[in-house]
Amino acid sequence: MRYALIHFLMFSPETVTQEIYWALAGIYAVLLFVSATSIFSLHSNFWVKLAWFVLIVALPVIGMTLYCIRCMIYADYSLAKQFGFGFKNTKQSKRSNIAKPTPA
């Protein structure tokens, strides 16, 4: 397996063996299982869950990437704010700029 992995990383197409294909299939199966478990534990309706699952099965790389981004945004919105995707609440910012009267 070590020989096959070294030659696979060297991008030599004639040395890609059957073990590489089995390893890639195993990795995909694990990622699909973890994604499906996460999807079906969401607190949303069945059709939303089914749409995410079909997207991940039909377009594995794109679907899993989009679902990962969705999970990061919903799990910790402060992460999105750090990257500049946050929105300011205009009502709060106006209130904080108004001077409060001080008692005499």
MORAMO-V297757 format. One line per field, one symbol per residue. ss: DSSP state (a for helix, b for strand, c for the rest). phi: phi as a letter, one per 30 degrees, with the letter a starting at -180 (. if undefined). psi: psi as a letter, one per 30 degrees, with the letter a starting at -180 (. if undefined). A space follows every 10 residues. Layout:
BEGIN
ss->???
phi->???
psi->???
END
This chain:
BEGIN
ss->caaaaaaaac ccaaaccaaa aaaaaaaaaa aaaaaaaaac cccccaaaaa aaaaaaaaca aaaaaaaaaa aaaaacaaaa aaccccccca aaaaaaaccc cccc
phi->.ddddddddd hcddcdcddd dddddddddd dddddddddd cdcbdddddd ddddddddbe dddddddddd dddddbdddd ddcicdcddd dddddddddd dcdd
psi->eeeeeefefg hjffgjlfee eeeeeeeeee eeeeeeeeef glilleeeee eeeeeeeeie eeeeeeeeee eeefejffee efggglkkje eeeeeffkkk kkk.
END
